[in-house]
Amino acid sequence: MVRLFIKYMVLQLGFCAAIPFKSVAQTGLSPQNPIQRIDDRILIGLSEHRTPEKTNVFFFLSKYNNLINAAIPAGIFAAGVIDNDKGTRQNACYIASSSAVNLLLTMVIKKIVKRPRPFLGQIKINAVYHPGQTSFPSGHTSSSFATATALSQVYHKWYVVVPAYLWAGSMGYSRMYLGVHYPSDVAAGAIIGTGSALSVKFLRPSN
C-alpha cells in the first residue's frame, strides 16, 4: 500500500505541475508572464554566446540521448545473462521500467500542456535546429534523469552516481543551449524523470 501511494503521489505531482503551464499556454505564453520572462531571458543569453565547438558537443549529446538510455539497461541485462545473475537482470528491468514510466508520463503531460517550442514563442528564440512536438516538459531531460536516478538506486557507488547525474544535467543544459527547450521545461523534466524512477523502486531486487 505504501508503494502504491508513493506511485500515486508521483503521478499526481506530475499532473499538478502541468496544470499551471496548461493555463499559461492557453493564454499564449505572454511575455509579461514572470515564468516566461525568465525563460526568454535565459535562452536569449545562451543563444548570444554560442560557439561552434560547444554547439557540436551539446548537439551530439542530444542526438544520442535515446540510444544511451536504451543501451544502459540492455548492456546490464546482457551482463546478467552472461553471468547468469538474476539480480543484475532485475536491475536492468527496473532501469528500463523507469524509462517506460517516464516516457508515458512525459508524453501525457506534453499532450495536456501543448506549450510551443521556444522558436515558436511570441519572442522568437534562435534555435540550432527545429524539432517537432511540444516543449513542456523536456523529454530528453526527463529520460536522462530517469536513467540516472534508476542507476543511482541500483549502484550506490560514487563513480556511477556522479557521472550519471553529470550526464543528465548536461543533457538538460544542452536542450536550453540549443534553444529547443525553456529552463522551466528542463526543470520539470528533471523532476518527472527522477520521480518516475523512484515510483517503480519496488521492481529492484531485494538486497
Stockholm file with secondary structure:
# STOCKHOLM 1.0

chainA/1-207         MVRLFIKYMVLQLGFCAAIPFKSVAQTGLSPQNPIQRIDDRILIGLSEHRTPEKTNVFFFLSKYNNLINAAIPAGIFAAGVIDNDKGTRQNACYIASSSAVNLLLTMVIKKIVKRPRPFLGQIKINAVYHPGQTSFPSGHTSSSFATATALSQVYHKWYVVVPAYLWAGSMGYSRMYLGVHYPSDVAAGAIIGTGSALSVKFLRPSN
#=GR chainA/1-207 SS CHHHHHHHHHHHHHHHHHHHHHHHHHTTCCTTSHHHHHHHHHHHHHHHTCCHHHHHHHHHHHHTHHHHHHHHHHHHHHHHHHHTCHHHHHHHHHHHHHHHHHHHHHHHHHHHHCCCCGGGSSSCCCCSSCCCSCCSSCHHHHHHHHHHHHHHHHCCCHHHHHHHHHHHHHHHHHHHHTTSSCHHHHHHHHHHHHHHHHHTGGGSCCC
#=GC SS_cons         CHHHHHHHHHHHHHHHHHHHHHHHHHTTCCTTSHHHHHHHHHHHHHHHTCCHHHHHHHHHHHHTHHHHHHHHHHHHHHHHHHHTCHHHHHHHHHHHHHHHHHHHHHHHHHHHHCCCCGGGSSSCCCCSSCCCSCCSSCHHHHHHHHHHHHHHHHCCCHHHHHHHHHHHHHHHHHHHHTTSSCHHHHHHHHHHHHHHHHHTGGGSCCC
//
